[in-house]
Structures are given as structure tokens and as C-alpha cells.
């Protein structure tokens, strides 16, 4: 009795799949499946785009951190030149660099290999 029901269900399912195969419905479903799978991997919002954007975000965060460190260094230099806490040694060093001046008792040795600051 049970096997008869299973055989009847299997025959019905085979008939349905045969009709779907003849109508081309399975081909259409297959084409859509391939299309959506490719788009899920390589599409505008796919997996590869996700990995690309993730790497781009990490690079931007590293660049942001370097700019933050540079900003802090510049803020320290500005603080050394402020009126409330003037560092005379730093002021003299900056004046020499910016104005290109030397003291009377100093010698200047020019070297082409040294980078300008």
C-alpha cells in the first residue's frame, strides 16, 4: 500500500518535470539561476565589489591615521610658537630655516646630497 502511494507520487512528479522540461521552464529557471549567481559574485553589489571596497576602506583609514599624526605634530609645533609657551630654541631654529640665516660665528657647508626641509 505504502509503496503504491510512493510510486504514484514519483510518477506524478516525473510527469510534472517532463511537462516543465518540454515547456522550457527549467531552462528559464537555469538561466536566471546562472544570472543571479554571477551577479552575486561579480555584480555591482557582489562579493568581489565588497572585498574591493573593504580594502579601499582599510587604505583610507591608514591614510587618515597618518594625517592625524601629522596634524598632531603640527599642533605641537604651533604650540611651541604660541605666545603663552614660546620655545626660544625652536623659534630660532625655524627663523634660521625660513629666513635662511646663520650666526656670525657659524660656517655654512653646502652639500648637494642633503634634502631641503
ZIURSUL-V229215 format. One record per residue. N is the residue number from 1. RES is the residue in three letters. PHI is phi in degrees with one decimal (* if undefined). PSI is psi as a letter, one per 40 degrees, with the letter a starting at -180 (none if undefined). BURIAL is I if it has 24 or more other ideal C-beta (glycine too) atoms within 12 Angstrom, else O. Layout:
BEGIN
n=<N:N>
res=<RES:RES>
phi=<PHI:PHI>
psi=<PSI:PSI>
burial=<BURIAL:BURIAL>
END
This chain:
BEGIN
n=<1:2:3:4:5:6:7:8:9:10:11:12:13:14:15:16:17:18:19:20:21:22:23:24:25:26:27:28:29:30:31:32:33:34:35:36:37:38:39:40:41:42:43:44:45:46:47:48:49:50:51:52:53:54:55:56:57:58:59:60:61:62:63:64:65:66:67:68:69:70:71:72:73:74:75:76:77:78:79:80:81:82:83:84:85:86:87:88:89:90:91:92:93:94:95:96:97:98:99:100:101:102:103:104:105:106:107:108:109:110:111:112:113:114:115:116:117>
res=<UNK:UNK:UNK:UNK:UNK:UNK:UNK:UNK:UNK:UNK:UNK:UNK:UNK:UNK:UNK:UNK:UNK:UNK:UNK:UNK:UNK:UNK:UNK:UNK:UNK:UNK:UNK:UNK:UNK:UNK:UNK:UNK:UNK:UNK:UNK:UNK:UNK:UNK:UNK:UNK:UNK:UNK:UNK:UNK:UNK:UNK:UNK:UNK:UNK:UNK:UNK:UNK:UNK:UNK:UNK:UNK:UNK:UNK:UNK:UNK:UNK:UNK:UNK:UNK:UNK:UNK:UNK:UNK:UNK:UNK:UNK:UNK:UNK:UNK:UNK:UNK:UNK:UNK:UNK:UNK:UNK:UNK:UNK:UNK:UNK:UNK:UNK:UNK:UNK:UNK:UNK:UNK:UNK:UNK:UNK:UNK:UNK:UNK:UNK:UNK:UNK:UNK:UNK:UNK:UNK:UNK:UNK:UNK:UNK:UNK:UNK:UNK:UNK:UNK:UNK:UNK:UNK>
phi=<*:-64.5:-66.4:-65.3:-68.4:-63.1:-64.5:-65.5:-65.7:-62.2:-63.6:-65.6:-63.2:-63.3:-63.6:-64.5:-63.0:-65.4:-66.1:-65.8:-64.4:-70.3:-80.5:87.8:-64.0:-65.1:-65.1:-64.6:-62.7:-62.6:-63.4:-63.3:-62.4:-63.9:-59.9:-69.8:-66.7:-63.1:-67.2:-68.4:-94.4:-113.4:-75.9:-59.9:-119.0:-85.6:-65.8:-64.8:-65.2:-61.0:-63.6:-61.3:-68.1:-63.7:-65.2:-65.5:-65.7:-62.5:-65.4:-66.9:-66.9:-64.2:-64.1:-61.2:-64.4:-66.6:-67.6:-64.0:-64.2:-64.4:-63.7:-62.3:-63.5:-66.0:-64.5:-64.4:-65.1:-66.3:-63.3:-69.8:-99.1:-74.3:-67.3:-74.6:-135.2:-81.3:-96.8:-66.0:-64.1:-67.6:-61.5:-63.8:-62.3:-66.4:-63.5:-64.8:-70.7:-71.9:-89.3:57.5:-118.0:-133.5:-77.0:-65.9:-98.4:-115.8:-114.0:-112.2:-115.0:-88.0:-136.2:-70.4:-80.1:-82.8:-73.8:-81.2:-97.7>
psi=<d:d:d:d:d:d:d:d:d:d:d:d:d:d:d:d:d:d:d:d:d:d:e:e:d:d:d:d:d:d:d:d:d:d:d:d:d:d:d:d:d:e:a:d:f:a:d:d:d:d:d:d:d:d:d:d:d:d:d:d:d:d:d:d:d:d:d:d:d:d:d:d:d:d:d:d:d:d:d:d:e:i:d:d:g:h:h:d:d:d:d:d:d:d:d:d:d:d:e:f:i:i:i:d:f:i:i:h:h:h:h:d:e:h:i:i:none>
burial=<O:O:O:O:O:O:O:O:O:O:O:O:O:O:O:O:O:O:O:O:O:O:O:O:O:O:O:O:O:O:O:O:O:O:O:O:O:O:O:O:O:O:O:O:O:O:O:O:O:O:O:O:O:O:O:O:O:O:O:O:O:O:O:O:O:O:O:O:O:O:O:O:O:O:O:O:O:O:O:O:O:O:O:O:O:O:O:O:O:O:O:O:O:O:O:O:O:O:O:O:O:O:O:O:O:O:O:O:O:O:O:O:O:O:O:O:O>
END
